[in-house]
């Protein structure tokens, strides 16, 4: 299975233009035969808590239909970030588009301190299975919660996917946390982050991939949009930024 992380520079609150950026990166991932692509936290809106109520959607919003179409036609899983309407408020969520299946929602259960002013805790989705891999998700602050990692392990996951917003000041801490989770539980791990500016943060990039020993085997830079892909069988990686492609055995 080939897992792709997308590193994006979000346009504040501009869902339609962010969708177009997503589609370009998905196209790039398909050229490199990816089976799954994941985007950063709240990728369709940018990390903009003050705007979340106005921008919140449902999983069946027609603006998202192209993602389902691409998934169906190319047999690829697509995970995008957005604020989702819930009876209790707004959740920080990820919609997961699977080929020929209903859309699923993963919502952040462990909120970062301060997020409770804008969001309510949501429900984590159980790992999904695709091509003999059991894939678990985490959204940003959840990577720092030991119980969350233990739940992933006890659910027999083989892949750990973190969708984040990490600042220049915070990224190395999360890189170490995800590496430790990967090593402790023998998981392939990936992290998709922003570049540019969002939610008052200078975003760090450095979207990363780890093998099952917690060793960093691929990382994007700190400034450019792009993708990185890992083959879960061979651990061979590919990354593409600004029309430059590097392959590592």
C-alpha contacts under 8 A as a table, 3 or more apart, distances in Angstrom:
res1	aa1	res2	aa2	distance
1	X	34	X	7.67
1	X	35	X	6.19
1	X	131	X	6.38
1	X	133	X	7.77
1	X	231	X	5.63
1	X	232	X	5.42
1	X	233	X	6.88
2	X	33	X	7.15
2	X	34	X	4.86
2	X	35	X	5.19
2	X	36	X	6.69
2	X	229	X	6.31
2	X	230	X	5.46
2	X	231	X	4.42
2	X	232	X	6.19
3	X	34	X	5.91
3	X	35	X	6.00
3	X	36	X	4.99
3	X	37	X	6.16
3	X	229	X	5.39
3	X	230	X	5.40
3	X	231	X	6.59
3	X	232	X	7.43
4	X	29	X	6.76
4	X	34	X	6.13
4	X	35	X	7.66
4	X	36	X	5.86
4	X	37	X	4.51
4	X	38	X	6.47
4	X	227	X	6.50
4	X	228	X	5.53
4	X	229	X	4.23
4	X	230	X	6.63
5	X	37	X	5.67
5	X	38	X	5.23
5	X	39	X	6.41
5	X	190	X	7.02
5	X	191	X	6.82
5	X	192	X	5.27
5	X	207	X	7.20
5	X	208	X	7.91
5	X	227	X	5.52
5	X	228	X	5.43
5	X	229	X	6.48
6	X	25	X	6.84
6	X	37	X	6.83
6	X	38	X	6.09
6	X	39	X	5.15
6	X	40	X	7.30
6	X	192	X	5.85
6	X	193	X	7.58
6	X	207	X	7.84
6	X	225	X	7.59
6	X	226	X	5.97
6	X	227	X	4.58
6	X	228	X	6.88
7	X	39	X	6.86
7	X	40	X	7.05
7	X	192	X	5.89
7	X	193	X	5.50
7	X	194	X	5.47
7	X	195	X	6.86
7	X	205	X	6.81
7	X	207	X	6.48
7	X	220	X	7.84
7	X	224	X	7.59
7	X	225	X	5.08
7	X	226	X	5.29
7	X	227	X	6.05
8	X	21	X	7.89
8	X	39	X	7.61
8	X	40	X	7.43
8	X	43	X	7.70
8	X	193	X	7.17
8	X	194	X	5.06
8	X	195	X	6.00
8	X	224	X	7.73
8	X	225	X	4.89
8	X	226	X	6.93
9	X	194	X	5.72
9	X	195	X	5.01
9	X	196	X	5.39
9	X	197	X	7.47
9	X	224	X	7.87
9	X	225	X	6.32
10	X	18	X	6.46
10	X	43	X	6.67
10	X	44	X	7.44
10	X	45	X	7.09
10	X	46	X	5.17
10	X	194	X	7.30
10	X	195	X	7.90
10	X	196	X	7.51
10	X	197	X	7.74
10	X	198	X	7.05
11	X	14	X	5.60
11	X	15	X	7.97
11	X	17	X	7.35
11	X	18	X	6.30
11	X	45	X	7.10
11	X	46	X	6.40
12	X	45	X	6.10
12	X	46	X	5.38
12	X	47	X	7.87
12	X	48	X	7.20
12	X	198	X	7.03
13	X	44	X	7.84
13	X	45	X	4.60
13	X	46	X	6.24
13	X	48	X	7.31
13	X	51	X	7.13
13	X	55	X	7.19
14	X	17	X	5.70
14	X	18	X	6.09
14	X	44	X	7.56
14	X	45	X	6.01
15	X	18	X	5.08
15	X	19	X	6.05
15	X	44	X	5.32
15	X	45	X	5.41
16	X	19	X	5.08
16	X	20	X	6.53
16	X	63	X	7.72
17	X	20	X	5.07
17	X	21	X	6.45
18	X	21	X	5.04
18	X	22	X	6.20
18	X	43	X	7.57
18	X	44	X	5.40
18	X	45	X	7.08
19	X	22	X	4.97
19	X	23	X	6.19
19	X	44	X	6.33
20	X	23	X	5.05
20	X	24	X	6.38
21	X	24	X	5.21
21	X	25	X	6.45
22	X	25	X	5.21
22	X	26	X	6.08
23	X	26	X	4.95
23	X	27	X	6.07
23	X	67	X	7.92
24	X	27	X	5.10
24	X	28	X	6.32
25	X	28	X	4.95
25	X	29	X	6.21
25	X	226	X	6.97
25	X	227	X	7.09
26	X	29	X	4.96
26	X	30	X	6.19
26	X	37	X	7.09
27	X	30	X	5.07
27	X	31	X	6.32
28	X	31	X	5.17
28	X	32	X	6.68
28	X	227	X	7.80
29	X	32	X	5.14
29	X	33	X	6.37
29	X	34	X	5.40
29	X	37	X	7.31
29	X	227	X	7.09
29	X	229	X	7.85
30	X	33	X	4.78
30	X	34	X	5.45
30	X	35	X	7.98
30	X	74	X	7.82
31	X	34	X	7.78
34	X	37	X	7.01
34	X	76	X	7.06
34	X	229	X	7.06
35	X	75	X	6.98
35	X	76	X	4.71
35	X	77	X	6.25
36	X	76	X	5.35
36	X	77	X	4.43
36	X	78	X	5.87
36	X	79	X	7.89
37	X	76	X	7.60
37	X	77	X	6.31
37	X	78	X	5.12
37	X	79	X	6.28
38	X	78	X	6.10
38	X	79	X	4.67
38	X	80	X	6.30
38	X	161	X	7.87
38	X	163	X	7.11
38	X	192	X	6.78
39	X	43	X	6.15
39	X	79	X	6.22
39	X	80	X	5.29
39	X	81	X	6.56
39	X	163	X	6.27
39	X	192	X	5.75
39	X	193	X	7.44
40	X	43	X	5.18
40	X	80	X	7.31
40	X	81	X	6.37
40	X	163	X	4.51
40	X	164	X	5.00
40	X	165	X	6.39
40	X	192	X	4.99
40	X	193	X	4.96
40	X	194	X	6.28
41	X	46	X	7.78
41	X	47	X	7.04
41	X	80	X	7.87
41	X	81	X	5.12
41	X	82	X	7.32
41	X	92	X	7.83
41	X	93	X	7.86
41	X	94	X	7.66
41	X	139	X	6.41
41	X	140	X	6.93
41	X	163	X	5.04
41	X	164	X	4.65
41	X	165	X	5.72
41	X	193	X	7.50
42	X	45	X	5.79
42	X	46	X	5.50
42	X	47	X	5.60
42	X	80	X	7.41
42	X	81	X	3.93
42	X	82	X	4.20
42	X	83	X	6.49
42	X	92	X	6.86
42	X	93	X	7.12
42	X	94	X	7.52
43	X	46	X	5.23
43	X	47	X	7.29
43	X	80	X	6.27
43	X	81	X	4.64
43	X	82	X	6.19
44	X	80	X	6.97
44	X	81	X	5.92
44	X	82	X	5.58
45	X	48	X	7.09
45	X	55	X	7.35
45	X	82	X	6.35
45	X	83	X	7.99
46	X	198	X	6.04
46	X	199	X	7.29
47	X	165	X	7.33
47	X	198	X	5.61
47	X	199	X	5.09
48	X	51	X	5.53
48	X	52	X	6.34
48	X	198	X	6.91
48	X	199	X	4.86
49	X	52	X	5.05
49	X	53	X	8.00
49	X	115	X	7.48
49	X	118	X	5.98
49	X	119	X	7.89
49	X	199	X	7.27
50	X	53	X	7.34
50	X	118	X	6.94
51	X	54	X	5.55
51	X	55	X	6.12
52	X	55	X	5.05
52	X	56	X	5.63
52	X	83	X	6.02
52	X	90	X	7.37
52	X	118	X	7.35
53	X	56	X	5.41
53	X	83	X	7.81
53	X	90	X	6.62
53	X	118	X	7.76
55	X	83	X	7.03
56	X	82	X	7.19
56	X	83	X	4.73
56	X	84	X	5.12
56	X	85	X	5.71
56	X	90	X	6.99
57	X	61	X	6.40
57	X	82	X	7.65
57	X	83	X	6.45
57	X	84	X	5.07
57	X	85	X	5.76
58	X	61	X	5.53
58	X	84	X	5.62
58	X	85	X	5.83
59	X	64	X	7.83
59	X	84	X	7.31
59	X	95	X	6.71
59	X	103	X	6.92
59	X	104	X	7.85
59	X	105	X	7.42
60	X	64	X	7.23
60	X	65	X	7.87
60	X	103	X	7.96
61	X	64	X	5.79
61	X	65	X	7.39
62	X	65	X	5.24
63	X	66	X	7.28
64	X	67	X	5.70
64	X	68	X	7.14
65	X	68	X	5.27
65	X	69	X	6.32
66	X	69	X	4.95
66	X	70	X	6.08
67	X	70	X	5.16
67	X	71	X	6.11
67	X	78	X	7.08
67	X	97	X	6.86
68	X	71	X	5.00
68	X	72	X	6.08
68	X	97	X	5.70
68	X	98	X	7.28
68	X	99	X	7.30
69	X	72	X	5.13
69	X	73	X	6.09
70	X	73	X	5.23
70	X	74	X	5.93
70	X	75	X	7.95
70	X	76	X	7.58
71	X	74	X	5.42
71	X	75	X	5.37
71	X	76	X	4.83
71	X	77	X	5.98
71	X	78	X	6.73
71	X	97	X	6.43
71	X	98	X	6.02
71	X	99	X	5.00
71	X	100	X	7.78
72	X	75	X	5.55
72	X	76	X	7.30
72	X	98	X	7.23
72	X	99	X	4.24
72	X	100	X	5.45
73	X	99	X	7.57
74	X	99	X	7.82
75	X	98	X	7.61
75	X	99	X	5.33
76	X	98	X	6.71
76	X	99	X	6.45
77	X	96	X	6.87
77	X	97	X	5.54
77	X	98	X	4.79
77	X	99	X	6.77
78	X	96	X	5.72
78	X	97	X	5.08
78	X	98	X	6.85
79	X	94	X	6.20
79	X	95	X	5.61
79	X	96	X	4.46
79	X	97	X	6.34
80	X	94	X	5.40
80	X	95	X	5.55
80	X	96	X	6.77
81	X	92	X	7.66
81	X	93	X	5.83
81	X	94	X	4.38
81	X	95	X	6.50
81	X	163	X	7.93
82	X	92	X	6.42
82	X	93	X	5.51
82	X	94	X	6.06
82	X	95	X	7.57
83	X	90	X	6.28
83	X	91	X	5.58
83	X	92	X	4.93
83	X	93	X	5.65
84	X	90	X	5.63
84	X	91	X	5.19
84	X	92	X	6.51
84	X	93	X	5.98
85	X	89	X	6.32
85	X	90	X	4.90
85	X	91	X	6.51
86	X	89	X	5.07
86	X	90	X	5.55
86	X	91	X	6.66
88	X	120	X	6.94
89	X	119	X	6.47
89	X	120	X	5.84
90	X	118	X	7.26
90	X	119	X	4.99
90	X	120	X	5.86
91	X	107	X	6.22
91	X	108	X	6.90
91	X	119	X	5.42
91	X	120	X	5.51
91	X	121	X	6.34
91	X	122	X	5.74
92	X	107	X	5.72
92	X	108	X	5.53
92	X	119	X	6.87
92	X	120	X	7.99
92	X	121	X	7.94
92	X	122	X	7.45
93	X	105	X	6.65
93	X	106	X	5.59
93	X	107	X	4.12
93	X	108	X	6.03
93	X	122	X	7.81
94	X	105	X	5.74
94	X	106	X	5.11
94	X	107	X	6.21
95	X	103	X	6.65
95	X	104	X	5.75
95	X	105	X	4.74
95	X	106	X	6.46
96	X	103	X	5.81
96	X	104	X	5.14
96	X	105	X	6.20
96	X	106	X	7.57
97	X	101	X	7.53
97	X	102	X	7.44
97	X	103	X	5.18
97	X	104	X	6.82
98	X	101	X	5.47
98	X	102	X	7.24
98	X	103	X	6.80
105	X	125	X	6.78
106	X	122	X	7.92
106	X	123	X	6.58
106	X	124	X	5.20
106	X	125	X	4.82
106	X	137	X	7.65
107	X	121	X	7.50
107	X	122	X	4.72
107	X	123	X	5.12
107	X	124	X	5.31
107	X	125	X	7.22
107	X	139	X	7.86
108	X	111	X	6.59
108	X	121	X	6.10
108	X	122	X	5.29
108	X	123	X	6.59
108	X	124	X	6.34
108	X	138	X	7.40
108	X	139	X	5.84
108	X	142	X	7.43
109	X	121	X	4.54
109	X	122	X	4.69
109	X	123	X	5.65
109	X	124	X	6.16
109	X	142	X	7.68
110	X	121	X	6.42
110	X	141	X	6.79
110	X	142	X	5.67
110	X	145	X	7.81
111	X	114	X	7.97
111	X	115	X	5.95
111	X	116	X	6.74
111	X	120	X	7.87
111	X	121	X	6.40
111	X	141	X	6.59
111	X	142	X	7.54
112	X	115	X	5.59
112	X	116	X	7.73
112	X	141	X	5.62
113	X	116	X	6.88
114	X	117	X	5.96
115	X	118	X	5.57
115	X	119	X	5.80
116	X	119	X	5.02
116	X	120	X	5.97
116	X	121	X	7.89
125	X	137	X	7.72
126	X	136	X	6.95
126	X	155	X	7.64
127	X	134	X	5.94
127	X	135	X	4.99
127	X	136	X	4.36
127	X	137	X	7.09
127	X	152	X	7.69
127	X	155	X	7.14
127	X	157	X	6.54
128	X	134	X	5.61
128	X	135	X	5.20
128	X	136	X	6.76
129	X	132	X	6.59
129	X	133	X	5.56
129	X	134	X	4.44
129	X	135	X	6.08
130	X	133	X	5.35
130	X	134	X	6.58
130	X	135	X	7.57
133	X	157	X	7.53
133	X	158	X	5.96
133	X	159	X	6.92
134	X	156	X	7.09
134	X	157	X	4.70
134	X	158	X	5.21
134	X	159	X	6.21
135	X	157	X	5.67
135	X	158	X	6.22
135	X	159	X	4.76
135	X	160	X	6.20
135	X	161	X	7.31
136	X	152	X	6.29
136	X	157	X	5.95
136	X	158	X	7.77
136	X	159	X	6.04
136	X	160	X	5.04
136	X	161	X	6.11
137	X	160	X	5.88
137	X	161	X	4.76
137	X	162	X	5.93
137	X	163	X	7.70
138	X	142	X	5.76
138	X	143	X	6.35
138	X	160	X	7.52
138	X	161	X	6.12
138	X	162	X	4.73
138	X	163	X	6.31
139	X	142	X	5.66
139	X	143	X	7.16
139	X	162	X	5.66
139	X	163	X	4.91
139	X	164	X	5.74
140	X	143	X	5.99
140	X	162	X	6.52
140	X	163	X	5.90
140	X	164	X	4.19
140	X	165	X	6.35
140	X	166	X	7.73
141	X	144	X	5.68
141	X	145	X	7.33
141	X	164	X	7.87
142	X	145	X	5.25
142	X	148	X	6.56
143	X	146	X	7.70
143	X	148	X	7.31
143	X	149	X	7.19
143	X	162	X	7.22
143	X	174	X	7.13
143	X	177	X	6.77
143	X	178	X	6.54
144	X	174	X	7.33
144	X	177	X	6.53
145	X	148	X	5.39
145	X	149	X	6.82
146	X	149	X	5.26
146	X	150	X	6.27
147	X	150	X	4.97
147	X	151	X	6.11
148	X	151	X	5.13
148	X	152	X	6.41
149	X	152	X	5.08
149	X	153	X	6.37
149	X	181	X	6.67
150	X	153	X	5.02
150	X	154	X	6.11
151	X	154	X	5.08
151	X	155	X	6.09
152	X	155	X	5.18
152	X	156	X	6.77
152	X	157	X	5.84
152	X	160	X	7.78
153	X	156	X	5.28
153	X	157	X	5.82
153	X	185	X	6.31
154	X	157	X	7.59
157	X	160	X	7.23
157	X	187	X	7.48
158	X	186	X	7.55
158	X	187	X	5.20
158	X	188	X	6.44
159	X	187	X	5.37
159	X	188	X	4.80
159	X	189	X	5.83
160	X	182	X	7.67
160	X	187	X	6.30
160	X	188	X	6.12
160	X	189	X	4.62
160	X	190	X	6.48
161	X	189	X	5.83
161	X	190	X	5.10
161	X	191	X	6.13
162	X	189	X	7.68
162	X	190	X	6.09
162	X	191	X	4.63
162	X	192	X	6.42
163	X	191	X	5.91
163	X	192	X	5.13
163	X	193	X	6.68
164	X	191	X	6.97
164	X	192	X	6.02
164	X	193	X	5.21
164	X	194	X	7.65
165	X	193	X	5.42
165	X	194	X	5.99
165	X	203	X	6.99
166	X	169	X	7.97
166	X	170	X	5.86
166	X	171	X	5.06
166	X	174	X	7.93
166	X	193	X	6.32
166	X	194	X	7.13
166	X	203	X	5.77
166	X	204	X	5.97
166	X	205	X	7.51
167	X	170	X	5.12
167	X	171	X	5.74
167	X	201	X	5.81
167	X	202	X	5.45
167	X	203	X	4.28
167	X	204	X	4.98
168	X	171	X	5.81
168	X	202	X	6.11
168	X	203	X	5.71
168	X	204	X	4.38
169	X	172	X	7.55
169	X	204	X	7.94
170	X	173	X	5.68
170	X	174	X	6.80
171	X	174	X	5.31
171	X	175	X	6.14
171	X	204	X	6.44
171	X	206	X	7.84
172	X	175	X	4.92
172	X	176	X	6.23
173	X	176	X	5.27
173	X	177	X	6.28
174	X	177	X	4.83
174	X	178	X	6.05
175	X	178	X	5.34
175	X	179	X	6.08
175	X	208	X	7.86
176	X	179	X	5.06
176	X	180	X	6.13
177	X	180	X	5.17
177	X	181	X	6.30
178	X	181	X	5.03
178	X	182	X	6.11
178	X	189	X	7.11
178	X	214	X	7.88
179	X	182	X	5.10
179	X	183	X	6.19
179	X	189	X	7.61
179	X	210	X	6.69
179	X	214	X	4.57
179	X	215	X	6.77
179	X	216	X	7.37
180	X	183	X	5.08
180	X	184	X	5.88
180	X	214	X	6.13
181	X	184	X	5.15
181	X	185	X	6.03
181	X	186	X	7.92
181	X	187	X	7.50
181	X	214	X	7.38
182	X	185	X	5.59
182	X	186	X	5.41
182	X	187	X	4.59
182	X	188	X	6.19
182	X	189	X	5.92
182	X	210	X	7.11
182	X	211	X	7.33
182	X	212	X	5.76
182	X	213	X	6.41
182	X	214	X	4.72
183	X	186	X	5.26
183	X	187	X	6.87
183	X	212	X	6.02
183	X	213	X	4.52
183	X	214	X	4.11
183	X	215	X	7.72
184	X	213	X	7.95
184	X	214	X	7.84
185	X	212	X	7.93
186	X	212	X	4.57
186	X	213	X	6.10
186	X	214	X	7.62
187	X	211	X	7.10
187	X	212	X	4.65
187	X	213	X	7.60
187	X	214	X	7.79
188	X	209	X	7.74
188	X	210	X	5.89
188	X	211	X	4.93
188	X	212	X	4.76
188	X	214	X	7.82
188	X	232	X	7.44
189	X	209	X	5.86
189	X	210	X	5.11
189	X	211	X	6.67
189	X	212	X	7.46
189	X	214	X	7.89
190	X	207	X	7.68
190	X	208	X	5.64
190	X	209	X	4.43
190	X	210	X	6.27
191	X	207	X	5.38
191	X	208	X	5.20
191	X	209	X	6.57
192	X	207	X	4.94
192	X	208	X	6.97
193	X	203	X	7.80
193	X	204	X	7.44
193	X	205	X	5.43
193	X	206	X	7.08
193	X	207	X	5.30
194	X	203	X	5.65
194	X	204	X	6.70
194	X	205	X	5.26
194	X	207	X	7.97
195	X	202	X	7.67
195	X	203	X	4.87
195	X	204	X	5.70
195	X	205	X	4.73
195	X	222	X	6.41
195	X	223	X	5.52
195	X	224	X	6.62
195	X	225	X	6.98
196	X	202	X	6.16
196	X	203	X	5.39
196	X	204	X	7.64
196	X	223	X	6.79
197	X	200	X	6.73
197	X	201	X	5.64
197	X	202	X	4.84
197	X	203	X	5.63
198	X	201	X	5.34
198	X	202	X	6.85
198	X	203	X	6.92
204	X	222	X	5.40
204	X	223	X	7.55
205	X	220	X	6.84
205	X	221	X	6.05
205	X	222	X	4.28
205	X	223	X	6.34
205	X	224	X	7.70
206	X	219	X	5.58
206	X	220	X	4.89
206	X	221	X	5.14
206	X	222	X	5.40
207	X	219	X	5.53
207	X	220	X	5.28
207	X	221	X	7.54
208	X	216	X	7.12
208	X	217	X	7.78
208	X	218	X	5.66
208	X	219	X	4.33
208	X	220	X	6.55
208	X	228	X	7.92
209	X	216	X	5.90
209	X	217	X	5.78
209	X	218	X	5.11
209	X	219	X	6.39
209	X	230	X	7.37
210	X	213	X	7.58
210	X	214	X	5.46
210	X	215	X	5.20
210	X	216	X	4.43
210	X	217	X	5.44
210	X	218	X	7.13
211	X	214	X	5.52
211	X	215	X	5.52
211	X	216	X	6.74
211	X	217	X	6.64
211	X	235	X	7.00
212	X	215	X	7.36
216	X	219	X	7.58
217	X	237	X	7.71
218	X	228	X	7.37
218	X	237	X	6.81
218	X	239	X	7.93
219	X	228	X	7.44
220	X	224	X	7.98
220	X	226	X	7.56
220	X	227	X	7.57
220	X	228	X	7.03
220	X	239	X	7.30
221	X	224	X	6.43
224	X	241	X	6.51
224	X	242	X	7.30
225	X	241	X	6.34
225	X	242	X	7.58
226	X	239	X	7.46
226	X	240	X	5.59
226	X	241	X	4.58
226	X	242	X	7.19
227	X	239	X	5.60
227	X	240	X	5.45
227	X	241	X	6.82
228	X	237	X	7.02
228	X	238	X	5.58
228	X	239	X	4.06
228	X	240	X	6.42
229	X	237	X	5.39
229	X	238	X	5.13
229	X	239	X	6.23
230	X	235	X	5.79
230	X	236	X	5.79
230	X	237	X	4.46
230	X	238	X	6.68
231	X	234	X	5.60
231	X	235	X	5.01
231	X	236	X	5.48
231	X	237	X	6.46
232	X	235	X	5.45
232	X	236	X	7.96
235	X	249	X	7.31
236	X	247	X	7.41
236	X	248	X	5.77
236	X	249	X	4.74
237	X	247	X	5.75
237	X	248	X	5.27
237	X	249	X	6.75
238	X	245	X	6.87
238	X	246	X	5.65
238	X	247	X	4.51
238	X	248	X	6.48
239	X	245	X	5.57
239	X	246	X	5.45
239	X	247	X	6.75
240	X	243	X	6.39
240	X	244	X	5.46
240	X	245	X	4.42
240	X	246	X	6.67
241	X	244	X	5.34
241	X	245	X	6.74
